[in-house]
Amino acid sequence: GTLGVFGLTAAMSIAREIEVLLNRPTLLAPTEAKQLPILLAELSQDIESTVPTQPPPAATDLDAASDRSPLPLLLLVDLPSNLTQSLTAISKQRGCRTVTVATIADAKNYLATAIDDHLPTAILIGMGIDRQESIGERPLFDFIHHVARQFPERSVLVLSDRDDIQQRLEIVRHGGKFLGTSGLTTEQIFLAATSLLQPANAMVKVMVVDDDLDWLHALPQLLAPWGLKLTTLADPLQFWTILQSVQPDALVLDVKMPDINGFELCQVLRSDPHWRHLPILFLTAANDPIAQQEAFNVGADDYLCKPIGGGELAQRIRHRLARLHAAQLP
């Protein structure tokens, strides 16, 4: 599982074959004994020849010296001029910044060159609002997918005066969110947009419980660039004490652990008034449909399998937090 975290899926498969051979209760057959050094050589070669993909560098906090956080930034893309002006005015009154661009291409260029607190907290894109012509769906979907992959902590909200279920589905499938603007005031659109705001440089506290020590040691460095501050725990018997001390924003659990398994920990939290709404994700090496169903039965929000990249894991965690935040709005 630890090799899979770093994308070494072939090495992980070889390591599992070696593990099966070494765990045999009887002596290896001659053919198996000959196979073992071959597998070890293949494992070594695969690890040495693989160049790990580096996560994006952590954002530099330009405002640390002044002891303040930058204001949230909305990137407005291809919106009607009257709506752009109204949203800009409301944003200024409510303590938000705005940047306006005319096209998807301009938005891509802005994201490619913006740094630190000039990166948008959320992106609003118009789709055929109050006019006959609009951006094509394919460039829009490609852009949403690009943002979801490269900037998982940023939300994309597509505004449209057409309430089409197929359009909604495609936007969601590519990682965006849809808002039908028909009958909505500018104030309501602004409130919908700001419900997505989560400062990109705000550290999210995540607690991870897993008995795989190597994997626990690798995780903090893997996820830190995405604004996740990890607390790792290998002994589930200390779970409640550490939970109360850390007060995490989200929890990641393994399924099989000594003394107390992940399902039992999830049930304990879902029965506690204070912790019942805590986002809980299961992350395990076992791709077991029965275990997955059991996880959801006991109250899990998500079920993921190793190997998984740091960006994808960070995105799934932040999506759960965004849904929780939206559900708490009046």
C-alpha contacts under 8 A as a table, 3 or more apart, distances in Angstrom:
res1	aa1	res2	aa2	distance
1	G	4	G	5.08
1	G	5	V	6.54
1	G	12	M	6.73
1	G	215	W	7.52
1	G	285	A	5.74
1	G	306	K	5.91
1	G	307	P	6.35
2	T	5	V	5.28
2	T	6	F	7.20
2	T	12	M	7.95
2	T	214	D	6.68
2	T	215	W	4.99
2	T	218	A	7.90
2	T	307	P	7.80
3	L	6	F	5.59
3	L	7	G	6.76
3	L	8	L	5.26
3	L	9	T	6.91
3	L	11	A	6.80
3	L	12	M	5.47
3	L	307	P	7.61
4	G	7	G	4.93
4	G	8	L	5.04
4	G	9	T	5.14
4	G	11	A	7.96
4	G	12	M	5.92
4	G	306	K	6.04
4	G	307	P	3.96
4	G	308	I	6.73
5	V	8	L	7.37
5	V	215	W	7.89
5	V	306	K	6.44
5	V	307	P	4.79
5	V	308	I	5.30
5	V	309	G	5.94
5	V	310	G	7.62
6	F	52	P	6.75
6	F	53	T	7.81
6	F	307	P	7.52
6	F	308	I	7.74
6	F	309	G	6.73
7	G	52	P	7.49
7	G	307	P	6.53
7	G	308	I	7.21
7	G	309	G	6.81
8	L	11	A	5.30
8	L	12	M	6.13
8	L	47	I	7.31
8	L	50	T	7.56
9	T	12	M	4.98
9	T	13	S	6.31
9	T	307	P	6.97
10	A	13	S	5.17
10	A	14	I	6.38
10	A	46	D	7.42
11	A	14	I	5.11
11	A	15	A	6.06
11	A	43	L	5.53
11	A	46	D	6.04
11	A	47	I	6.59
12	M	15	A	5.06
12	M	16	R	6.26
13	S	16	R	5.21
13	S	17	E	6.51
14	I	17	E	5.13
14	I	18	I	6.38
14	I	39	L	6.55
14	I	42	E	7.64
14	I	43	L	6.16
15	A	18	I	5.07
15	A	19	E	6.11
15	A	43	L	6.91
16	R	19	E	4.90
16	R	20	V	6.21
17	E	20	V	5.20
17	E	21	L	6.47
17	E	39	L	7.95
18	I	21	L	5.20
18	I	22	L	6.20
18	I	36	L	6.73
18	I	39	L	6.86
18	I	40	L	7.57
19	E	22	L	5.16
19	E	23	N	6.06
20	V	23	N	5.27
20	V	24	R	6.58
21	L	24	R	5.53
21	L	28	L	7.41
21	L	32	E	7.59
21	L	36	L	7.66
24	R	27	L	7.16
24	R	28	L	7.36
28	L	31	T	7.95
28	L	32	E	5.70
28	L	33	A	5.71
29	A	32	E	5.13
29	A	33	A	6.12
30	P	33	A	5.05
30	P	34	K	6.31
31	T	34	K	5.21
31	T	35	Q	6.25
32	E	35	Q	4.89
32	E	36	L	6.36
33	A	36	L	5.45
33	A	37	P	7.68
34	K	37	P	6.43
34	K	38	I	7.15
35	Q	38	I	5.26
35	Q	39	L	6.25
36	L	39	L	5.19
36	L	40	L	6.27
37	P	40	L	4.96
37	P	41	A	6.14
38	I	41	A	5.18
38	I	42	E	6.24
39	L	42	E	5.03
39	L	43	L	6.08
40	L	43	L	5.07
40	L	44	S	6.22
41	A	44	S	5.18
41	A	45	Q	6.13
42	E	45	Q	5.12
42	E	46	D	6.04
43	L	46	D	5.21
43	L	47	I	6.27
44	S	47	I	5.35
44	S	48	E	6.17
45	Q	48	E	5.23
45	Q	49	S	5.99
46	D	49	S	5.31
46	D	50	T	6.16
47	I	50	T	5.41
48	E	51	V	7.78
55	P	222	L	7.34
55	P	225	P	6.82
55	P	310	G	7.59
55	P	311	G	7.66
56	P	225	P	6.40
57	P	225	P	5.90
58	A	224	A	7.20
58	A	225	P	4.27
58	A	226	W	7.01
58	A	227	G	7.72
59	A	116	D	5.68
59	A	201	N	7.17
59	A	225	P	7.28
60	T	116	D	6.24
61	D	64	A	5.59
61	D	116	D	7.11
61	D	117	D	7.90
61	D	201	N	7.48
62	L	65	A	7.16
62	L	116	D	7.34
62	L	117	D	7.53
63	D	66	S	5.32
63	D	67	D	6.17
63	D	68	R	5.72
63	D	69	S	6.07
63	D	70	P	6.89
64	A	67	D	4.95
64	A	68	R	6.52
64	A	69	S	7.66
70	P	117	D	6.23
71	L	95	G	6.55
71	L	96	C	5.64
71	L	97	R	6.44
72	P	95	G	7.61
72	P	96	C	5.11
72	P	97	R	6.08
72	P	120	P	7.34
72	P	121	T	5.79
72	P	197	L	7.19
72	P	199	P	6.53
73	L	96	C	5.86
73	L	97	R	4.59
73	L	98	T	5.47
73	L	99	V	7.43
73	L	118	H	7.40
73	L	119	L	7.29
73	L	120	P	4.78
73	L	121	T	5.18
73	L	122	A	6.82
74	L	96	C	7.25
74	L	97	R	6.16
74	L	98	T	4.72
74	L	99	V	6.37
74	L	120	P	5.52
74	L	121	T	6.06
74	L	122	A	5.23
74	L	123	I	5.77
74	L	124	L	7.13
75	L	98	T	5.83
75	L	99	V	4.92
75	L	100	T	6.01
75	L	101	V	7.57
75	L	107	A	7.99
75	L	120	P	5.73
75	L	121	T	7.89
75	L	122	A	6.44
75	L	123	I	4.70
75	L	124	L	6.10
76	L	79	L	6.65
76	L	84	T	7.15
76	L	98	T	7.00
76	L	99	V	6.06
76	L	100	T	4.74
76	L	101	V	6.26
76	L	123	I	6.19
76	L	124	L	5.00
76	L	125	I	6.21
77	V	100	T	6.15
77	V	101	V	5.14
77	V	102	A	5.75
77	V	103	T	6.12
77	V	104	I	6.82
77	V	107	A	6.78
77	V	123	I	7.41
77	V	124	L	5.98
77	V	125	I	4.66
77	V	126	G	6.39
78	D	101	V	6.59
78	D	102	A	4.77
78	D	103	T	5.44
78	D	104	I	7.48
78	D	125	I	6.02
78	D	126	G	5.28
78	D	127	M	7.72
79	L	83	L	6.57
79	L	84	T	5.98
79	L	102	A	7.64
79	L	125	I	6.54
79	L	126	G	4.74
79	L	127	M	7.88
79	L	129	I	7.38
80	P	83	L	5.39
80	P	84	T	6.11
80	P	126	G	7.62
80	P	129	I	6.97
80	P	130	D	7.33
81	S	84	T	4.97
81	S	85	Q	6.10
82	N	85	Q	5.20
82	N	86	S	6.24
83	L	86	S	5.09
83	L	87	L	6.01
83	L	186	T	7.04
84	T	87	L	5.23
84	T	88	T	6.00
84	T	100	T	7.64
85	Q	88	T	5.12
85	Q	89	A	6.21
86	S	89	A	5.17
86	S	90	I	6.24
86	S	186	T	6.70
87	L	90	I	5.16
87	L	91	S	5.91
87	L	186	T	6.66
87	L	187	E	7.97
87	L	190	F	6.58
88	T	91	S	5.11
88	T	92	K	6.24
88	T	97	R	7.74
88	T	98	T	6.14
89	A	92	K	5.29
89	A	93	Q	6.45
90	I	93	Q	5.10
90	I	94	R	6.17
90	I	187	E	7.57
90	I	190	F	7.58
91	S	94	R	5.10
91	S	95	G	6.06
91	S	96	C	4.69
91	S	97	R	6.25
91	S	98	T	7.08
91	S	190	F	7.74
92	K	95	G	5.39
92	K	96	C	5.54
92	K	97	R	6.35
93	Q	96	C	7.62
101	V	106	D	5.95
101	V	107	A	6.23
102	A	106	D	6.53
102	A	107	A	7.88
103	T	106	D	5.13
103	T	107	A	6.37
103	T	135	I	7.88
104	I	107	A	4.95
104	I	108	K	6.26
104	I	135	I	7.93
104	I	139	P	7.36
104	I	140	L	7.11
104	I	143	F	7.22
105	A	108	K	5.11
105	A	109	N	6.29
106	D	109	N	5.08
106	D	110	Y	6.13
107	A	110	Y	5.03
107	A	111	L	6.25
108	K	111	L	5.21
108	K	112	A	6.14
108	K	143	F	7.63
109	N	112	A	5.05
109	N	113	T	6.37
110	Y	113	T	5.41
110	Y	114	A	5.79
111	L	114	A	5.31
111	L	119	L	6.70
114	A	118	H	5.56
114	A	119	L	5.48
115	I	118	H	5.49
115	I	119	L	5.80
116	D	119	L	5.92
117	D	120	P	7.63
120	P	123	I	6.62
120	P	154	R	7.18
121	T	153	E	7.95
121	T	154	R	5.55
121	T	155	S	7.13
121	T	197	L	6.07
121	T	198	Q	6.71
121	T	199	P	6.15
121	T	200	A	6.26
122	A	154	R	5.41
122	A	155	S	4.83
122	A	156	V	5.98
122	A	157	L	7.53
122	A	193	A	7.44
122	A	196	L	6.90
122	A	197	L	6.28
123	I	154	R	7.43
123	I	155	S	6.16
123	I	156	V	4.71
123	I	157	L	6.05
124	L	156	V	6.05
124	L	157	L	4.88
124	L	158	V	5.88
124	L	159	L	7.01
124	L	193	A	7.49
125	I	156	V	7.46
125	I	157	L	6.29
125	I	158	V	4.81
125	I	159	L	5.94
126	G	129	I	6.20
126	G	134	S	7.97
126	G	158	V	6.00
126	G	159	L	4.89
126	G	160	S	6.21
127	M	134	S	5.84
127	M	135	I	6.54
127	M	158	V	6.75
127	M	159	L	5.86
127	M	160	S	4.92
127	M	161	D	7.72
128	G	131	R	5.79
128	G	132	Q	6.55
128	G	133	E	6.26
128	G	134	S	4.67
128	G	135	I	7.39
128	G	160	S	6.06
128	G	161	D	6.91
128	G	162	R	7.82
129	I	134	S	7.86
129	I	159	L	7.41
129	I	160	S	5.58
129	I	161	D	5.44
130	D	161	D	7.45
131	R	134	S	7.31
135	I	139	P	7.39
135	I	140	L	7.03
136	G	139	P	5.81
136	G	140	L	6.44
137	E	140	L	5.05
137	E	141	F	6.06
138	R	141	F	5.14
138	R	142	D	6.05
139	P	142	D	5.10
139	P	143	F	6.08
140	L	143	F	5.13
140	L	144	I	6.24
141	F	144	I	5.10
141	F	145	H	6.15
141	F	170	E	7.44
141	F	171	I	6.52
141	F	174	H	6.19
142	D	145	H	5.15
142	D	146	H	6.10
142	D	174	H	7.74
143	F	146	H	4.96
143	F	147	V	6.24
144	I	147	V	5.23
144	I	148	A	6.16
144	I	156	V	6.68
144	I	171	I	7.58
144	I	174	H	6.00
144	I	175	G	6.18
144	I	176	G	5.93
145	H	148	A	5.07
145	H	149	R	6.21
145	H	174	H	4.94
145	H	175	G	5.94
145	H	176	G	7.82
146	H	149	R	5.29
146	H	150	Q	5.96
146	H	151	F	7.86
147	V	150	Q	5.22
147	V	151	F	5.06
147	V	152	P	6.70
147	V	154	R	7.27
147	V	156	V	7.74
148	A	151	F	5.59
148	A	152	P	4.75
148	A	153	E	7.92
148	A	154	R	7.39
148	A	155	S	7.78
148	A	174	H	7.61
148	A	175	G	5.62
148	A	176	G	7.62
148	A	315	Q	7.90
149	R	152	P	5.82
149	R	311	G	7.50
149	R	312	E	7.73
151	F	154	R	5.61
152	P	155	S	7.57
152	P	311	G	7.10
152	P	312	E	7.83
152	P	314	A	7.27
152	P	315	Q	4.96
152	P	318	R	7.80
153	E	198	Q	7.90
153	E	200	A	6.14
153	E	226	W	7.54
153	E	314	A	7.95
153	E	315	Q	6.50
153	E	318	R	6.49
154	R	200	A	7.20
155	S	176	G	6.82
155	S	177	K	7.66
155	S	196	L	6.53
155	S	197	L	7.76
156	V	175	G	7.76
156	V	176	G	5.01
156	V	177	K	6.09
157	L	176	G	6.07
157	L	177	K	4.79
157	L	178	F	5.73
157	L	179	L	6.86
157	L	193	A	7.06
158	V	171	I	7.78
158	V	176	G	7.16
158	V	177	K	6.10
158	V	178	F	4.94
158	V	179	L	6.07
159	L	178	F	6.31
159	L	179	L	5.04
159	L	180	G	6.00
159	L	181	T	6.22
160	S	163	D	7.12
160	S	178	F	7.71
160	S	179	L	6.48
160	S	180	G	5.17
160	S	181	T	5.74
160	S	182	S	7.78
161	D	180	G	5.48
161	D	181	T	5.01
161	D	182	S	5.00
162	R	180	G	6.64
162	R	182	S	7.54
163	D	167	Q	7.84
163	D	168	R	7.70
163	D	180	G	5.80
164	D	167	Q	5.23
164	D	168	R	6.24
165	I	168	R	4.99
165	I	169	L	6.18
166	Q	169	L	5.08
166	Q	170	E	6.28
167	Q	170	E	5.27
167	Q	171	I	6.26
168	R	171	I	5.27
168	R	172	V	6.23
168	R	177	K	7.88
168	R	178	F	6.00
169	L	172	V	5.19
169	L	173	R	5.96
170	E	173	R	5.01
170	E	174	H	6.25
171	I	174	H	5.38
171	I	175	G	6.52
171	I	176	G	5.20
171	I	177	K	6.35
171	I	178	F	6.74
172	V	175	G	5.11
172	V	176	G	4.93
172	V	177	K	5.69
172	V	178	F	7.33
173	R	176	G	7.36
181	T	184	L	5.23
181	T	189	I	7.31
184	L	188	Q	5.98
184	L	189	I	6.65
185	T	188	Q	5.20
185	T	189	I	6.40
186	T	189	I	5.06
186	T	190	F	6.13
187	E	190	F	5.10
187	E	191	L	6.23
188	Q	191	L	5.06
188	Q	192	A	6.19
189	I	192	A	5.10
189	I	193	A	6.22
190	F	193	A	5.06
190	F	194	T	6.10
191	L	194	T	5.16
191	L	195	S	6.11
192	A	195	S	5.29
192	A	196	L	7.21
193	A	196	L	5.67
193	A	197	L	7.20
194	T	197	L	5.04
195	S	325	H	7.43
195	S	326	A	6.07
195	S	329	L	7.57
196	L	322	A	6.59
196	L	326	A	7.28
198	Q	202	A	7.50
198	Q	322	A	7.87
199	P	202	A	5.25
200	A	227	G	7.17
201	N	227	G	6.19
202	A	227	G	6.55
203	M	227	G	4.90
203	M	228	L	5.51
203	M	229	K	6.00
204	V	227	G	6.24
204	V	228	L	4.84
204	V	229	K	5.82
204	V	248	P	7.92
204	V	249	D	6.31
205	K	228	L	6.06
205	K	229	K	4.88
205	K	230	L	6.04
205	K	231	T	7.59
205	K	246	V	7.89
205	K	247	Q	7.82
205	K	248	P	4.89
205	K	249	D	5.20
205	K	250	A	6.75
206	V	228	L	6.54
206	V	229	K	6.02
206	V	230	L	4.94
206	V	231	T	6.31
206	V	248	P	5.34
206	V	249	D	5.87
206	V	250	A	4.95
206	V	251	L	5.70
206	V	252	V	7.35
207	M	230	L	5.73
207	M	231	T	4.74
207	M	232	T	5.85
207	M	233	L	7.64
207	M	243	L	7.73
207	M	246	V	7.87
207	M	248	P	5.94
207	M	250	A	6.50
207	M	251	L	4.92
207	M	252	V	6.20
208	V	216	L	7.81
208	V	230	L	7.09
208	V	231	T	6.23
208	V	232	T	4.80
208	V	233	L	6.18
208	V	251	L	5.96
208	V	252	V	4.66
208	V	253	L	5.98
209	V	232	T	6.00
209	V	233	L	4.81
209	V	234	A	5.84
209	V	235	D	7.62
209	V	236	P	6.88
209	V	239	F	7.94
209	V	251	L	7.94
209	V	252	V	6.35
209	V	253	L	5.06
209	V	254	D	6.32
210	D	213	L	7.52
210	D	216	L	7.09
210	D	232	T	7.72
210	D	233	L	6.41
210	D	234	A	5.14
210	D	235	D	7.71
210	D	236	P	7.98
210	D	253	L	6.39
210	D	254	D	5.20
210	D	257	M	6.89
211	D	233	L	7.66
211	D	234	A	4.46
211	D	235	D	6.73
211	D	254	D	7.89
211	D	257	M	6.03
211	D	258	P	7.71
212	D	215	W	5.48
212	D	216	L	6.31
212	D	234	A	7.02
213	L	216	L	5.00
213	L	217	H	6.19
213	L	234	A	6.69
214	D	217	H	5.23
214	D	218	A	6.42
215	W	218	A	5.11
215	W	219	L	6.26
216	L	219	L	5.38
216	L	220	P	7.56
216	L	232	T	6.14
216	L	233	L	7.75
216	L	234	A	7.83
217	H	220	P	6.83
218	A	221	Q	6.14
218	A	222	L	6.40
219	L	222	L	4.93
219	L	223	L	6.13
219	L	230	L	7.80
220	P	223	L	5.45
220	P	224	A	5.79
220	P	229	K	7.15
220	P	230	L	5.68
221	Q	224	A	5.41
221	Q	225	P	7.62
222	L	225	P	7.23
222	L	310	G	5.65
223	L	226	W	5.64
223	L	227	G	7.19
223	L	228	L	5.81
223	L	229	K	7.70
223	L	230	L	7.93
223	L	310	G	5.49
223	L	311	G	7.47
223	L	314	A	6.80
224	A	227	G	5.39
224	A	228	L	5.15
224	A	229	K	6.19
224	A	230	L	7.83
225	P	228	L	7.36
226	W	311	G	7.14
226	W	314	A	6.46
228	L	314	A	7.38
231	T	246	V	7.65
233	L	236	P	7.08
233	L	238	Q	7.92
233	L	239	F	7.45
235	D	238	Q	5.83
235	D	239	F	7.14
235	D	258	P	7.88
236	P	239	F	4.90
236	P	257	M	7.49
236	P	258	P	7.52
236	P	259	D	7.23
236	P	260	I	6.11
236	P	261	N	7.85
237	L	240	W	7.64
237	L	259	D	7.21
237	L	260	I	7.11
238	Q	241	T	5.65
238	Q	242	I	6.32
239	F	242	I	5.41
239	F	243	L	5.94
240	W	243	L	5.01
240	W	244	Q	6.18
241	T	244	Q	5.43
241	T	245	S	6.34
242	I	245	S	5.02
242	I	246	V	5.98
243	L	246	V	5.34
243	L	247	Q	5.71
243	L	248	P	6.94
244	Q	247	Q	5.49
248	P	251	L	6.88
249	D	278	L	6.87
249	D	279	P	7.33
249	D	321	L	7.66
250	A	278	L	6.05
250	A	279	P	4.95
250	A	280	I	6.12
250	A	281	L	7.91
250	A	317	I	7.11
250	A	321	L	7.54
251	L	278	L	7.29
251	L	279	P	6.23
251	L	280	I	4.84
251	L	281	L	6.23
252	V	280	I	5.89
252	V	281	L	4.79
252	V	282	F	5.60
252	V	283	L	6.53
253	L	262	G	5.65
253	L	280	I	7.37
253	L	281	L	6.27
253	L	282	F	4.78
253	L	283	L	6.04
253	L	284	T	7.91
254	D	257	M	7.02
254	D	261	N	7.65
254	D	262	G	5.61
254	D	282	F	5.77
254	D	283	L	5.47
254	D	284	T	5.30
255	V	261	N	5.76
255	V	262	G	4.51
255	V	263	F	6.50
255	V	282	F	6.95
255	V	283	L	7.60
255	V	284	T	6.32
255	V	291	A	7.98
256	K	261	N	5.25
256	K	262	G	6.49
257	M	260	I	6.13
257	M	261	N	4.95
257	M	262	G	7.04
258	P	261	N	6.72
260	I	264	E	6.49
260	I	265	L	7.12
261	N	264	E	5.54
261	N	265	L	6.60
262	G	265	L	5.12
262	G	266	C	6.18
262	G	282	F	7.81
263	F	266	C	5.13
263	F	267	Q	6.27
263	F	294	E	7.62
263	F	295	A	6.27
263	F	298	V	6.48
264	E	267	Q	5.09
264	E	268	V	6.28
265	L	268	V	5.14
265	L	269	L	6.44
266	C	269	L	5.26
266	C	270	R	6.21
266	C	280	I	7.41
266	C	298	V	6.45
266	C	299	G	6.69
266	C	300	A	7.04
267	Q	270	R	5.13
267	Q	271	S	6.28
267	Q	298	V	5.62
267	Q	299	G	6.99
268	V	271	S	5.40
268	V	272	D	6.55
269	L	272	D	5.18
269	L	275	W	5.39
269	L	276	R	5.44
269	L	278	L	7.88
270	R	273	P	7.67
270	R	275	W	6.59
270	R	276	R	4.12
270	R	277	H	7.23
270	R	298	V	7.87
270	R	299	G	6.66
271	S	275	W	7.94
271	S	276	R	6.17
272	D	275	W	5.46
272	D	276	R	5.46
273	P	276	R	5.52
274	H	277	H	7.67
275	W	278	L	5.37
277	H	324	L	7.94
279	P	300	A	7.70
279	P	301	D	6.19
279	P	317	I	7.98
279	P	320	R	6.25
279	P	321	L	6.88
279	P	324	L	7.77
280	I	299	G	7.95
280	I	300	A	5.38
280	I	301	D	5.44
280	I	302	D	6.90
281	L	300	A	6.02
281	L	301	D	5.70
281	L	302	D	4.71
281	L	303	Y	5.77
281	L	304	L	7.37
281	L	317	I	7.71
282	F	295	A	7.37
282	F	300	A	7.06
282	F	302	D	6.24
282	F	303	Y	4.70
282	F	304	L	5.95
283	L	303	Y	6.12
283	L	304	L	4.72
283	L	305	C	5.47
283	L	306	K	6.78
284	T	287	N	7.53
284	T	304	L	6.60
284	T	305	C	5.08
284	T	306	K	5.85
285	A	305	C	5.49
285	A	306	K	4.86
285	A	307	P	7.34
286	A	305	C	6.65
286	A	306	K	7.79
287	N	292	Q	7.89
287	N	305	C	6.08
288	D	291	A	5.27
288	D	292	Q	6.16
289	P	292	Q	4.94
289	P	293	Q	6.16
290	I	293	Q	5.19
290	I	294	E	6.22
291	A	294	E	5.00
291	A	295	A	6.13
292	Q	295	A	5.11
292	Q	296	F	6.58
292	Q	303	Y	6.34
293	Q	296	F	5.31
293	Q	297	N	6.17
294	E	297	N	4.85
294	E	298	V	6.33
295	A	298	V	5.45
295	A	299	G	6.56
295	A	300	A	5.39
295	A	303	Y	7.26
296	F	299	G	5.09
296	F	300	A	4.71
296	F	301	D	6.91
296	F	302	D	7.57
296	F	303	Y	7.96
297	N	300	A	7.31
300	A	303	Y	7.27
301	D	320	R	7.47
304	L	308	I	7.96
305	C	308	I	6.84
308	I	312	E	6.75
308	I	313	L	6.69
309	G	312	E	5.42
309	G	313	L	6.31
310	G	313	L	5.22
310	G	314	A	6.04
311	G	314	A	5.14
311	G	315	Q	6.09
312	E	315	Q	5.02
312	E	316	R	6.24
313	L	316	R	5.22
313	L	317	I	6.28
314	A	317	I	5.17
314	A	318	R	6.14
315	Q	318	R	5.18
315	Q	319	H	6.01
316	R	319	H	5.12
316	R	320	R	6.37
317	I	320	R	5.29
317	I	321	L	6.46
318	R	321	L	4.99
318	R	322	A	6.07
319	H	322	A	5.01
319	H	323	R	6.26
320	R	323	R	5.22
320	R	324	L	6.26
321	L	324	L	5.04
321	L	325	H	6.10
322	A	325	H	5.04
322	A	326	A	6.14
323	R	326	A	5.07
323	R	327	A	6.12
324	L	327	A	5.15
324	L	328	Q	6.41
325	H	328	Q	5.28
325	H	329	L	6.75
326	A	329	L	5.42
